[in-house]
Amino acid sequence: MSKEKARDDKGALIFAAVVVGLIFLAGFYLAFVVFPRQMQERRELEAVPTVSRGQLVQETLGEAVLVTGTLLDNPVIKGEDLVAYRSERWEVRYRDGENEGRWWGDEERWPRLRVAIEGGVVQTASGPPTARSAMAHELLEPHADERVADHEGTPLPHGSLRFLGVRNGDRVTLVGRVDREATLKVDYFHAGTREQLLDSLLLNARMIQIFGLLLMAAAAVIGAVVVLKKR
């Protein structure tokens, strides 16, 4: 074997080792760093007390609280029924011989919301929550453009918008802190019940853990194949 050939083989082996190492580290990070963080977040949310309207100021001023209720008598701000939403823009790019589409965040509109809970109605502060999940409704506004890409089996033009939001009558769970006026500053907004929120957090965490373990296993298999081929 020539020196040049040996040098090339060594370089290829080093490159393969680096790629395998990166895949393994990515899997390790997901399974043993991100997953525990997600589970810790779930445990913290599970420990937040669920309160009624009467308890909001009396016992929980400035403390994290959880309320579950129904959106009630809020002004519609988009379409026929959305009272709060985040929007995304469909961006189409030409790549590898075909158009590919992807949703990108565009804007959010979160006015003050009225939520009927046990014992009365709570008012939220305006502004987007720190986190949100399970937005219940989708409104799609196609845009006129020659560039299109497949979205769920249908060609969708570049620049189209979708609005993911909630409407009056939706069951919601909110986690936040209350001021002296009993206004709730929302940190976490979930379109569903408390149990559904905790279940979704557990499912997401488990999926992250499984994906991380699969990456680690794939790295081990690829590494073994590379070593065997070099023998």
C-alpha atoms as one frame of an Amber mdcrd trajectory, in Angstrom:
protein
   0.000   0.000   0.000   1.402   3.408  -0.971   1.940   6.133   1.600  -0.674
   8.283  -0.156  -3.250   5.492   0.016  -2.480   4.876   3.695  -2.815   8.592
   4.397  -6.180   8.706   2.634  -7.414   5.683   4.577  -6.305   7.238   7.835
  -8.057  10.482   6.966 -11.258   8.631   6.092 -11.092   6.692   9.348 -10.617
   9.869  11.374 -13.533  11.526   9.572 -15.759   8.503  10.222 -14.729   8.489
  13.884 -15.607  12.172  14.224 -19.029  11.673  12.596 -19.779   8.640  14.764
 -18.661  10.537  17.842 -20.888  13.502  17.035 -23.895  11.235  16.490 -23.216
   9.480  19.791 -22.803  12.774  21.663 -26.031  14.133  20.175 -27.888  11.032
  21.320 -26.269  11.182  24.765 -27.249  14.850  25.120 -30.884  14.135  24.236
 -31.180  11.032  26.413 -29.244  12.175  29.478 -29.489  15.985  29.456 -32.616
  17.101  27.596 -34.803  14.203  28.785 -34.089  14.791  32.513 -34.763  18.501
  32.029 -38.098  17.742  30.403 -39.037  15.393  33.213 -38.019  17.986  35.793
 -40.219  20.560  34.058 -43.126  18.122  34.191 -42.552  17.441  37.889 -42.463
  21.175  38.617 -45.717  21.764  36.731 -47.320  18.776  38.449 -46.467  20.340
  41.809 -48.075  23.711  40.982 -51.361  23.994  42.921 -54.663  24.244  41.071
 -56.633  27.167  42.477 -60.128  28.610  42.284 -61.038  32.249  41.644 -61.352
  32.954  45.342 -57.844  31.626  46.101 -56.027  33.654  43.448 -55.160  36.692
  45.562 -55.824  35.447  49.087 -53.229  32.669  49.120 -51.155  32.811  45.951
 -50.063  36.417  45.303 -46.777  36.249  43.372 -46.624  32.441  43.500 -46.945
  30.040  40.585 -50.496  28.759  40.215 -52.439  26.614  37.782 -55.999  27.219
  36.625 -58.176  25.196  34.283 -61.241  26.683  32.688 -63.074  27.777  29.560
 -62.394  30.812  27.380 -65.404  33.099  27.754 -66.727  36.206  25.934 -63.412
  37.239  24.362 -63.354  39.464  21.240 -62.605  37.630  17.988 -59.372  38.949
  16.450 -58.870  36.613  13.482 -61.207  34.841  11.098 -64.589  33.914  12.471
 -63.609  32.694  15.910 -59.927  32.962  16.959 -59.407  35.041  20.111 -55.623
  34.495  20.398 -53.112  32.955  17.996 -49.628  32.594  16.637 -49.061  32.709
  12.890 -46.518  30.994  10.652 -45.411  31.734   7.085 -44.879  29.003   4.463
 -41.424  29.440   2.906 -40.650  27.510  -0.292 -37.051  26.896  -1.387 -35.643
  24.976  -4.327 -33.320  22.249  -3.101 -31.948  19.031  -4.596 -34.073  19.324
  -7.727 -37.416  20.033  -6.076 -39.267  22.617  -4.019 -39.316  22.170  -0.265
 -41.610  24.025   2.095 -41.234  24.875   5.749 -43.242  26.852   8.288 -41.495
  29.785   9.954 -42.781  31.810  12.903 -44.348  35.097  11.851 -46.172  36.843
  14.711 -48.245  36.279  17.824 -51.333  38.048  19.124 -52.291  37.406  22.724
 -54.705  40.011  24.073 -56.141  39.924  27.587 -58.306  36.826  27.879 -61.236
  35.976  30.131 -61.265  32.409  31.440 -64.158  30.982  33.432 -62.725  28.833
  36.237 -64.069  27.400  39.479 -65.630  30.215  41.471 -65.637  32.915  38.793
 -63.646  34.457  35.954 -59.918  35.181  35.773 -58.361  37.779  33.467 -54.956
  37.166  31.880 -52.361  39.815  31.121 -51.807  40.659  27.463 -48.736  39.322
  25.677 -47.605  35.880  24.526 -46.940  33.146  27.086 -43.415  31.839  27.526
 -44.557  28.443  26.203 -47.707  27.083  24.605 -48.927  23.693  23.406 -51.837
  21.912  21.710 -53.267  24.988  20.020 -56.743  23.775  19.182 -57.609  25.369
  15.828 -55.904  26.124  12.523 -56.831  28.759   9.940 -55.025  28.628   6.584
 -54.680  31.627   4.242 -53.118  30.609   0.880 -50.992  33.198  -0.933 -50.750
  33.723  -4.694 -47.267  32.699  -5.802 -45.758  30.506  -8.533 -43.499  28.714
  -6.070 -45.358  25.860  -4.414 -44.410  22.898  -2.238 -46.362  19.945  -0.904
 -48.070  20.428   2.456 -49.971  17.410   3.762 -50.649  16.208   0.214 -51.708
  19.595  -1.182 -49.579  22.113  -3.131 -49.246  25.270  -1.016 -47.855  28.537
  -2.448 -44.909  30.389  -0.990 -45.974  33.101   1.463 -49.132  31.362   2.641
 -50.040  31.876   6.288 -51.523  29.651   8.935 -52.911  30.760  12.256 -52.842
  28.381  15.227 -55.090  29.587  17.994 -57.950  29.195  20.414 -61.573  30.352
  20.515 -64.305  30.967  23.044 -65.546  27.708  24.537 -62.137  26.002  24.418
 -60.950  24.258  27.561 -57.543  25.648  28.592 -54.967  25.171  31.337 -52.815
  28.123  32.361 -49.759  28.273  34.590 -48.573  31.674  35.758 -48.381  34.234
  38.552 -51.051  36.568  39.893 -50.780  40.266  40.749 -52.819  42.235  43.289
 -55.581  42.840  40.739 -55.955  39.070  40.277 -54.570  39.329  36.740 -52.741
  36.177  35.687 -49.402  36.591  33.871 -49.310  33.368  31.856 -46.056  31.417
  31.582 -47.527  28.228  30.094 -50.667  28.037  27.964 -52.135  24.640  27.079
 -55.291  24.095  25.046 -56.652  21.223  27.110 -56.953  19.938  30.661 -54.270
  19.666  33.331 -54.084  15.902  32.821 -53.672  16.334  29.061 -50.882  18.849
  29.650 -48.969  16.484  31.939 -49.525  13.559  29.554 -48.226  15.564  26.578
 -45.108  16.630  28.490 -44.432  13.018  29.456 -44.923  11.823  25.874 -42.600
  14.501  24.484 -39.943  13.672  27.052 -40.136   9.931  26.312 -39.859  10.562
  22.571 -36.736  12.657  23.140 -35.236   9.913  25.298 -35.995   7.172  22.776
 -34.609   9.208  19.882 -31.446   9.887  21.849 -30.955   6.206  22.668 -31.546
   5.296  19.013 -28.864   7.775  17.928 -26.424   6.250  20.405 -27.226   2.749
  19.155 -26.851   3.868  15.532 -23.470   5.411  16.323 -22.320   2.157  17.911
 -23.448   0.107  14.898 -21.844   2.492  12.399 -18.628   2.506  14.413 -18.539
  -1.289  14.486 -19.097  -1.478  10.722 -16.290   1.005  10.051 -13.876  -0.926
  12.280 -14.735  -4.266  10.650 -14.272  -2.869   7.150 -10.821  -1.566   8.037
  -9.649  -4.974   9.215
